[in-house]
Amino acid sequence: MAIPIRYQELFNLGTLGLSQDSFVFANCTLQSDKFICVRDQSGQQAQVVIVDTSNPASPMKFPITADSAIMNPTEKILALKAGQQLQIFHIEEKRKVKDHMMKEPVSFWKWISSNTIAMVTDNAVYHWSLEGSYPPAKVFDRLPGLKDYQIINYLADSTQKWLLLSGITQRDGQVVGNMQLFSVDRNLSQPIEGHTGAFTKVTLKGADTPSTLFSFANKTAAGAKLFVLEIGAEQSKFEKKIVDFFFPREAVNDFPVAMQTSERYNMIFMITKQGYLYLFDLQSGKTVYMNRITAHTIFATARHSPTNGLIGINTSGQVLSISVDENNIVPYVCRQLNDIPLAIEIASKNNLPGADELFVRQFQNLFQQGNYQGAAQVAAES
């Protein structure tokens, strides 16, 4: 049976001679699909290993004393953290760009763009720009509801006007997710019960300008739900979606850990702790596909530009690519899901093969009903 995704191992970090402890959340970071940055320790000596994903066989290696390292998403610029001391280095120019001593420990940090690092402390979130000599600037305070949560991700939309802080904790034998959505323009935070989320720019049908859709998933004792809504619009043209999805019986304690969206296909890729992949249609929230793709936890993901999908790293060191299979997704939705309207929507929206007969049938039905405007619209979309 054909499946609607392409899934492959691009390469394995284990072939680089790194220790197995390197392939964990704290030591191996993926800020984009361009570089993987690994803090590798052997005995007392630590090194940073920078892997260019286009040439993984020739990594750069440097000895370091820092406890954390993150690589700029587009350039060979490396940020290092040793305790509360932060430093940024330009590797090719062999110079220090900036440094700063934080007043409180940084529990999580991440590049949110090619010129901005976000840093999360126990009390607040800061942004540190590469430009100028400015120190990190506080953006917002953490909500009390996130106290004692382990921060697992921080996101910004393309305008950096919407920010999302995500954390998890253990409660009554279950992993509970909590998030903080912050609007820069309104200087306002909103608590959200959820494990992982994403921002996506889309142009809705009939709209002249792009909209920002915010999607997130949660898992509670009552079940698992996917939410999709428009944010930032005074009058939203998008109807909010709240859709149930389900975990297999053998994974009842599983929970979402990562979410990436494809603006090309208007799809949501969601990864769970136990290695399951969920593929959702962004605008309807419908589950298109679900399957276990790895027995090892995928702890880091990023958008993968070459495939309009995602790239991820699991705890065995595999670097994986997951994307939509253009030749199979429409036939799969037709035959396996028996969802003809969704198949037509996916095909027309993305100019994909597999729905020619459906378009002809729909055109003929509308034409015979005298709905000439509808038939003309189908002809145009096909």
C-alpha positions in Angstrom: 0.0 0.0 0.0 1.4 3.4 -1.0 1.8 5.9 1.9 1.5 9.7 1.7 4.9 10.5 3.1 8.6 10.1 2.2 10.8 9.0 5.1 14.5 8.4 4.9 17.8 8.5 6.9 20.0 11.3 5.5 23.0 10.2 7.6 23.9 9.0 11.1 25.9 11.1 13.5 27.2 7.8 15.1 29.6 7.4 12.1 31.5 10.5 13.3 32.9 8.8 16.4 30.8 10.7 18.9 29.8 9.3 22.3 26.3 8.0 22.6 25.6 10.6 25.3 25.9 13.3 22.6 22.6 12.3 21.1 20.3 13.8 23.8 18.2 16.9 24.1 20.9 18.9 26.0 23.9 18.1 23.9 22.8 18.0 20.3 21.0 21.0 18.8 19.3 21.6 15.5 18.5 25.3 14.9 17.8 24.9 11.2 18.2 22.3 8.4 21.7 23.7 7.7 23.8 22.8 10.7 23.8 20.3 13.6 25.8 21.3 16.6 26.9 18.6 19.1 28.7 19.1 22.4 30.6 15.9 22.8 32.5 14.9 25.9 35.2 12.2 26.3 36.5 12.0 29.9 37.3 15.5 31.0 37.7 17.0 27.5 34.7 18.5 25.7 34.5 19.5 22.1 32.0 21.1 19.9 31.3 19.3 16.6 29.5 21.2 13.8 28.0 19.2 11.0 27.1 20.8 7.8 24.1 18.7 6.6 25.1 19.2 3.0 28.5 17.6 3.8 28.2 15.5 6.9 31.4 13.6 6.3 33.6 16.6 7.0 32.5 18.1 10.4 34.3 21.0 12.1 35.6 20.2 15.6 36.9 22.6 18.3 37.8 22.0 22.0 35.6 24.0 24.4 35.0 24.5 28.1 31.4 25.6 27.6 28.4 23.6 28.9 26.2 24.4 25.9 26.7 25.4 22.2 24.2 26.5 19.5 24.9 27.2 15.9 23.5 30.1 13.9 20.8 28.8 11.5 22.4 30.3 8.4 26.0 31.4 9.1 29.1 29.9 10.7 28.5 31.8 13.9 28.6 29.9 17.2 27.1 30.8 20.6 28.7 29.3 23.7 27.4 29.2 27.3 29.6 28.5 30.3 27.5 29.0 33.4 26.0 32.4 33.1 28.7 33.6 30.7 27.5 33.9 27.1 29.8 34.4 24.1 29.2 34.6 20.3 32.0 33.8 17.8 32.3 34.1 14.1 34.1 30.9 13.1 35.3 31.9 9.6 36.5 35.4 10.7 38.0 33.9 13.9 36.7 36.7 16.1 34.4 37.2 19.1 31.2 39.0 18.1 29.7 39.6 21.5 29.7 38.5 25.1 27.5 39.0 28.2 27.3 37.8 31.8 23.7 36.9 32.7 22.4 37.8 36.2 20.6 34.5 36.5 21.1 31.0 35.0 19.8 30.3 31.4 17.8 27.1 31.4 17.0 27.1 27.7 18.3 29.0 24.7 17.8 29.0 21.0 18.4 31.0 17.8 15.0 32.2 16.6 16.4 33.9 13.6 19.8 34.5 11.9 20.4 37.5 14.1 18.6 36.8 17.4 19.1 34.4 20.3 16.3 33.8 22.8 17.2 32.9 26.3 14.9 31.5 29.0 15.6 31.8 32.7 13.4 30.7 35.6 11.7 34.1 35.6 11.7 35.6 32.1 12.5 35.4 28.4 15.2 37.5 26.8 16.2 38.3 23.2 19.8 39.0 22.3 20.5 40.6 18.9 23.7 40.2 17.0 23.4 43.8 15.9 25.0 46.6 17.9 26.5 46.3 21.3 23.2 45.9 23.1 22.9 43.4 26.0 20.0 40.9 26.1 16.6 42.6 26.4 13.8 41.1 28.5 10.7 40.4 26.3 8.3 39.0 28.9 8.0 37.4 32.3 7.3 33.7 32.6 3.8 33.0 33.8 3.6 31.4 37.3 1.8 28.4 35.8 5.1 27.4 34.1 7.1 27.4 37.3 9.0 24.1 37.7 8.3 23.1 34.1 11.2 21.8 31.9 11.3 24.2 28.9 11.5 22.1 25.8 11.0 24.7 23.0 10.6 28.4 22.2 9.2 29.7 18.9 8.7 33.0 17.1 6.5 33.6 14.1 8.2 35.1 11.0 7.6 38.7 12.3 8.7 37.9 15.9 5.4 39.5 17.0 4.1 36.2 18.3 6.1 34.1 20.7 5.5 30.6 22.2 7.2 29.1 25.3 6.6 25.4 25.8 7.3 23.3 28.9 6.5 19.8 30.3 6.3 18.3 33.8 5.4 15.0 35.5 2.1 14.9 37.3 0.2 11.8 38.6 2.3 9.6 36.4 1.5 11.6 33.3 3.6 14.1 31.3 1.7 17.4 31.4 2.3 20.2 28.8 1.9 23.9 29.4 2.6 26.8 27.1 2.7 30.6 27.2 1.6 32.5 24.0 2.8 36.1 24.0 1.8 39.0 21.8 4.5 41.6 21.4 2.1 44.2 20.1 -0.3 43.8 22.9 2.3 43.0 25.5 0.0 40.3 26.7 0.5 36.6 27.7 -2.0 33.8 27.5 -1.6 30.4 29.2 -2.4 27.4 27.0 -2.6 23.7 28.0 -0.6 22.1 25.4 2.6 20.2 24.6 3.9 21.6 21.3 2.8 24.2 18.7 3.8 26.0 15.5 3.1 29.2 13.5 2.3 29.1 9.8 1.9 31.8 7.2 -1.0 31.0 4.8 -3.1 32.9 2.3 -6.7 31.8 3.0 -9.2 31.4 0.2 -10.5 34.8 -0.9 -7.9 36.7 1.2 -5.5 39.4 -0.2 -2.9 39.1 2.5 -1.4 36.2 4.4 -2.7 35.1 7.7 -0.9 33.6 10.7 -2.3 30.3 11.8 -1.3 29.0 15.2 -1.6 25.2 15.7 -1.0 23.3 18.9 -1.6 19.8 20.4 -2.3 18.6 23.9 -2.7 15.3 25.6 -4.8 15.2 28.8 -6.7 12.5 30.8 -9.7 13.4 28.6 -7.9 12.6 25.4 -5.7 14.3 22.7 -6.7 17.3 20.6 -5.3 19.4 17.8 -6.2 23.1 17.7 -5.8 25.4 14.7 -6.8 29.1 14.9 -5.9 32.4 13.3 -4.0 35.0 15.5 -3.4 38.7 15.0 -6.5 39.4 12.8 -9.1 41.9 13.9 -11.8 39.9 12.0 -10.7 36.3 11.4 -11.8 34.6 8.2 -10.6 31.3 9.5 -13.0 29.1 11.5 -11.2 27.7 14.6 -10.6 23.9 14.5 -10.6 21.6 17.5 -10.1 18.0 16.4 -9.6 14.8 18.3 -6.7 12.5 17.5 -5.8 9.2 19.0 -2.9 7.3 20.3 -2.5 3.5 19.7 -3.2 1.1 22.5 0.4 0.3 22.8 1.3 4.0 23.3 -1.4 5.2 25.8 1.3 7.1 27.8 2.7 8.8 24.7 2.6 12.5 24.1 3.5 15.1 21.5 7.1 16.6 21.6 7.5 18.4 18.3 5.5 20.1 15.6 6.6 21.6 12.2 4.4 22.9 9.4 4.8 22.9 5.7 3.6 26.1 4.1 4.0 24.5 0.7 1.5 21.7 1.4 -0.4 23.3 4.3 0.3 20.3 6.4 1.3 19.8 10.0 4.0 17.2 11.0 3.8 16.2 14.6 6.2 13.9 16.4 5.6 12.0 19.7 7.9 10.9 22.4 7.6 7.3 21.3 8.5 8.0 17.7 5.0 8.3 16.1 4.4 10.6 13.2 1.1 12.4 12.7 0.3 14.2 9.5 -2.6 16.7 9.7 -4.2 18.9 7.1 -3.6 22.4 8.4 -6.8 24.1 7.5 -9.2 21.3 8.4 -7.2 19.7 11.2 -8.0 16.2 9.8 -5.6 13.4 10.5 -4.2 12.3 7.1 -1.7 9.7 8.3 -0.3 8.2 11.5 2.5 5.6 11.9 5.5 4.8 14.1 8.6 5.9 12.2 11.3 5.2 14.7 11.8 3.3 18.0 14.1 6.0 19.3 12.9 9.4 20.5 13.2 12.3 18.0 14.4 15.1 20.3 15.2 17.9 17.8 13.4 19.0 14.7 13.5 21.8 12.2 11.9 22.7 8.8 13.6 21.0 5.9 13.6 23.4 3.0 14.7 21.0 0.2 11.6 18.8 0.8 9.2 21.2 2.4 9.0 18.8 5.3 11.0 18.4 8.5 14.4 17.2 9.5 14.9 15.5 12.9 17.5 13.8 15.1 16.8 10.8 17.3 18.6 9.3 20.3 20.5 6.8 18.1 22.1 9.6 16.1 19.9 9.1 13.0 19.3 12.3 11.0 15.9 11.8 9.4 14.0 13.6 6.6 10.2 13.4 6.6 8.1 15.0 3.8 4.9 14.7 1.8 5.0 12.3 -1.1 3.4 14.3 -3.9 2.6 11.3 -6.1 0.8 9.4 -3.4 -0.9 11.7 -1.0 -4.0 12.5 -3.1 -4.7 8.8 -4.1 -4.1 7.8 -0.4 -6.7 10.3 0.9 -9.1 9.1 -1.8 -8.7 5.3 -1.3 -7.6 4.9 2.3 -9.4 7.8 4.0 -12.3 7.9 1.5 -12.3 11.7 1.9 -13.0 13.0 -1.6 -13.5 16.7 -0.6 -10.2 16.7 1.2 -8.4 15.0 -1.7 -9.8 17.6 -4.1 -8.8 20.4 -1.7 -5.2 19.0 -1.4 -4.8 18.5 -5.1 -6.2 21.9 -6.2 -4.3 23.8 -3.5 -0.9 22.2 -4.3 -1.3 21.3 -7.9 -0.8 17.6 -7.2 -1.7 14.6 -9.3 -4.2 11.9 -8.5 -7.6 13.7 -8.5 -8.2 14.1 -12.3 -11.2 11.8 -12.3 -12.6 13.5 -9.2 -12.4 16.9 -10.8 -14.2 15.7 -13.9 -16.9 14.0 -11.9 -17.4 17.1 -9.7 -17.5 19.3 -12.7 -20.1 17.2 -14.4 -22.3 17.0 -11.3 -22.3 20.7 -10.8 -22.9 21.4 -14.5 -25.9 19.0 -14.6 -27.3 20.7 -11.5 -27.1 24.0 -13.3 -24.4 25.3 -10.9 -22.4 26.8 -13.8 -20.4 29.1 -11.5 -19.4 26.2 -9.3 -18.5 24.1 -12.3 -16.4 27.0 -13.6 -14.6 27.3 -10.3 -13.8 23.5 -10.3 -12.4 23.8 -13.8 -10.2 26.7 -12.8 -8.9 25.0 -9.6 -8.2 21.8 -11.5 
